[in-house]
Amino acid sequence: MEGRTIGAKATVDRGYRAPFAVVSEPTNCEIHVKSPGVFFFELIIEGKEAHTSARNQVIFPQRYGIPCGKEVGVDAIAKAIPFIELFQKLEVQLNQRWRDKILGGGGYPHPEDQQGIGLFTINPSFIEGGTYLGSVPGYCKITYCVWYPDWLTDEEVWKELKQHVDALASTDDWLRENPPKFNAPILQRWEPMKEVPVDHPGVKSLSAAYQEVSGKEAIISGFKAVADSTFLSQVGIPTVLFGPGSLGSGIHGPDEYVPIEQVIECAKAFTFMAMNWCS
């Protein structure tokens, strides 16, 4: 996990508690009361190396008596392409299945959040293939990042993904005998934060503060990434996210930025809420 959780998790591990918490992640000044979870998995496909000059025998049928296909070699990258297409189709299918009023729903009570819909994605973060310049690739590994809804466990999701992988592999002569390796979870796994009801006193107080300083009704939505809110909510602290900027503002990229007007707006909202909450 980012920063080895030396901040928020260390704080709650030392016993600090609060009746309500606001984590100032970039939410475009929206109040985010829930989040998805995330995990990574890898799909490893073994092929069979052959000299590149024999690629024609690898991919094309030959006349009787001349070796071809898996007798000569198997292109692992070519075998991986149907799985890439499978996960692209599943992204659409799962977002049609996993629908929620708050998380990925476009905003509540007005569908005007700036994150867009369809938060549950299967992203191919890394693709590695081949072992030698002059060989038909005998190896391919794809590392995926999966965002899933807070009402499921990551294990439920990766078990379903593996079932799809196994089903697709069963349609291929080579992969039936040499099934892909599906390894999950790897690298990182981060559970969703616990949802805070929209009628929670803290949400109402922050909404009123934002409306007071901006003249706009607060938009309630769900954060489409993970944050320290997970660790706070896991110990029973109702936690929301609210802050300037957005995940589309170059985050984790070369031109990360935060609009100054939003910094001022959020600072005023924090101040106004603190005055009312603590009075």
PEURBEL-V269035 format. One record per residue. N is the residue number from 1. RES is the residue in one letter. SS is DSSP state (2 for helix, 1 for strand, 0 for the rest). PSI is psi in whole degrees, -180 to 180 (NA if undefined). D_CENTER is the distance of its C-alpha to the mean C-alpha in whole Angstrom. Layout:
# PEURBEL-V269035
N,RES,SS,PSI,D_CENTER
N,RES,SS,PSI,D_CENTER
This chain:
# PEURBEL-V269035
1,M,0,155,13
2,E,2,135,14
3,G,2,12,18
4,R,2,27,19
5,T,2,38,18
6,I,0,-4,22
7,G,0,-87,22
8,A,2,-44,21
9,K,2,-40,21
10,A,2,-35,24
11,T,2,-49,25
12,V,2,-30,25
13,D,2,-27,26
14,R,0,-2,29
15,G,0,3,30
16,Y,0,137,29
17,R,0,162,28
18,A,0,155,28
19,P,0,-16,29
20,F,0,148,26
21,A,1,145,24
22,V,1,121,22
23,V,1,125,19
24,S,0,58,20
25,E,0,163,16
26,P,0,100,16
27,T,0,10,16
28,N,0,34,19
29,C,0,19,21
30,E,0,157,20
31,I,1,116,20
32,H,1,120,16
33,V,1,-2,17
34,K,1,168,14
35,S,1,162,10
36,P,0,176,7
37,G,1,171,7
38,V,1,145,5
39,F,1,166,7
40,F,1,148,9
41,F,1,162,12
42,E,1,144,14
43,L,1,120,17
44,I,1,124,20
45,I,1,122,23
46,E,1,130,27
47,G,0,-144,29
48,K,1,116,33
49,E,0,148,34
50,A,1,160,37
51,H,1,142,39
52,T,2,-26,37
53,S,2,-16,41
54,A,2,12,40
55,R,2,-34,37
56,N,2,-35,40
57,Q,2,-25,40
58,V,2,-42,37
59,I,2,-20,36
60,F,0,142,39
61,P,0,146,41
62,Q,0,165,45
63,R,0,158,48
64,Y,0,134,49
65,G,0,-15,50
66,I,0,126,48
67,P,0,145,44
68,C,0,172,41
69,G,2,-139,38
70,K,2,-12,36
71,E,2,-31,40
72,V,0,-50,39
73,G,0,168,36
74,V,1,123,32
75,D,0,106,30
76,A,2,-33,26
77,I,2,-41,24
78,A,2,-38,26
79,K,2,-25,25
80,A,2,-25,21
81,I,2,-44,21
82,P,2,-30,21
83,F,2,-37,18
84,I,2,-45,16
85,E,2,-36,18
86,L,2,-48,17
87,F,2,-30,13
88,Q,2,-42,14
89,K,2,-39,16
90,L,2,-33,14
91,E,2,-46,11
92,V,2,-48,14
93,Q,2,-44,16
94,L,2,-35,13
95,N,2,-26,13
96,Q,2,-29,16
97,R,2,-45,16
98,W,0,82,14
99,R,0,142,16
100,D,0,146,16
101,K,0,-35,19
102,I,0,-54,17
103,L,0,109,13
104,G,0,12,12
105,G,0,-7,16
106,G,0,-2,17
107,G,0,151,19
108,Y,1,140,22
109,P,0,-8,25
110,H,0,130,24
111,P,0,70,22
112,E,0,20,22
113,D,0,163,18
114,Q,0,9,17
115,Q,0,-22,14
116,G,0,172,14
117,I,0,165,13
118,G,0,62,11
119,L,0,-14,8
120,F,0,103,7
121,T,0,161,6
122,I,1,94,7
123,N,1,125,7
124,P,1,93,11
125,S,1,-39,11
126,F,1,141,14
127,I,1,123,17
128,E,1,140,20
129,G,1,152,23
130,G,0,157,27
131,T,0,-14,30
132,Y,0,144,33
133,L,0,-35,34
134,G,0,24,36
135,S,1,146,35
136,V,1,131,33
137,P,0,122,29
138,G,0,12,29
139,Y,1,140,26
140,C,1,133,22
141,K,1,130,19
142,I,1,128,16
143,T,1,123,13
144,Y,1,147,9
145,C,1,125,6
146,V,1,127,4
147,W,1,129,3
148,Y,1,158,7
149,P,0,158,10
150,D,0,-9,12
151,W,0,3,15
152,L,0,160,14
153,T,0,156,13
154,D,2,-34,11
155,E,2,-39,14
156,E,2,-39,15
157,V,2,-49,12
158,W,2,-26,13
159,K,2,-39,17
160,E,2,-43,16
161,L,2,-41,15
162,K,2,-37,17
163,Q,2,-41,20
164,H,2,-41,19
165,V,2,-46,19
166,D,2,-40,23
167,A,2,-43,24
168,L,2,-41,23
169,A,2,-31,25
170,S,0,-12,28
171,T,0,0,29
172,D,0,131,30
173,D,2,-47,33
174,W,2,-44,31
175,L,2,-22,28
176,R,2,-37,30
177,E,2,-24,32
178,N,0,70,29
179,P,0,146,26
180,P,0,150,23
181,K,1,123,21
182,F,1,110,18
183,N,1,119,17
184,A,1,145,14
185,P,1,158,13
186,I,1,163,14
187,L,1,-75,13
188,Q,1,151,11
189,R,1,136,10
190,W,1,120,10
191,E,0,155,11
192,P,0,158,11
193,M,0,159,14
194,K,0,132,17
195,E,0,141,17
196,V,0,126,21
197,P,0,146,23
198,V,0,-19,24
199,D,0,13,27
200,H,0,141,27
201,P,2,-36,30
202,G,2,-41,27
203,V,2,-42,25
204,K,2,-41,29
205,S,2,-44,30
206,L,2,-38,27
207,S,2,-44,27
208,A,2,-39,31
209,A,2,-44,31
210,Y,2,-42,29
211,Q,2,-35,31
212,E,2,-43,34
213,V,2,-21,33
214,S,2,-21,31
215,G,0,9,33
216,K,0,146,30
217,E,0,136,29
218,A,0,143,25
219,I,0,126,22
220,I,1,131,20
221,S,1,-168,17
222,G,1,141,13
223,F,1,134,11
224,K,0,22,8
225,A,0,-169,7
226,V,0,159,8
227,A,0,-179,12
228,D,0,-14,16
229,S,2,-29,16
230,T,2,-49,15
231,F,2,-35,18
232,L,2,-44,20
233,S,2,-28,19
234,Q,2,-22,20
235,V,0,16,23
236,G,0,11,24
237,I,0,114,24
238,P,0,124,23
239,T,1,135,20
240,V,1,168,19
241,L,1,138,17
242,F,0,123,20
243,G,0,171,20
244,P,0,159,21
245,G,0,177,19
246,S,0,167,16
247,L,0,-10,12
248,G,0,4,14
249,S,0,47,17
250,G,0,17,17
251,I,0,136,14
252,H,0,25,14
253,G,0,-176,17
254,P,0,-19,20
255,D,0,52,21
256,E,0,136,19
257,Y,0,164,21
258,V,0,127,22
259,P,0,128,25
260,I,2,-40,28
261,E,2,-33,29
262,Q,2,-35,26
263,V,2,-45,26
264,I,2,-44,30
265,E,2,-46,29
266,C,2,-38,26
267,A,2,-41,29
268,K,2,-41,31
269,A,2,-42,29
270,F,2,-45,29
271,T,2,-47,32
272,F,2,-42,33
273,M,2,-43,31
274,A,2,-40,32
275,M,2,-43,36
276,N,2,-41,36
277,W,2,-37,34
278,C,2,-4,36
279,S,0,NA,39
